[in-house]
């Protein structure tokens, strides 16, 4: 069960804003937001405290029928969440899609931009395709130069780094699992 989505749906059905529910429950606004985004999993006692602000019991929370929410299908350019850093733009598609299993990104590396001096390493897999420009990809000890139309696929547990040492911006479309962005 998606506790965050369920809390959000019930809160909206009751006509409460996040701020109002937080005030009633005696918690911070960010606590409600993080629970609804599934950034945190509340303990039973924390969830009970939040539900007291509705008011609703734990039994009712898990038993109540909520109307099916239509899943968003289309994400416009201005709705993409930029999670990039170091001048790199990483626009996440489907930021609020419940139960996402992958992170799907449109990445832009201006000239001289990179993911930082340290190699990245995390669980999962990643793949991508360069749609404009060139990119230097380091995986382990191997350095690869990718041009428009070239692609990659590797296990993310291998140390890796992305760099654009070229004079033109590089744009790529990528996906990573699990959805850790």
Secondary structure, 3 states (H helix, E strand, C coil): CCHHHHHHHHHHHCCCCHHHHHHHHCCCHHHHHHHHCCCCCCCHHHHHHHHHCCCCCHHHHHHCCCCCCCCCCCCCHHHCEECCCCCCEEEEECCCCCCCCCEEEEEEECCCCECCCCCECCCCEEEEEEEECCEEEEECCEEEEECCCCEEEEECCCCEEEECCCCCCEEEEEEEECCCC
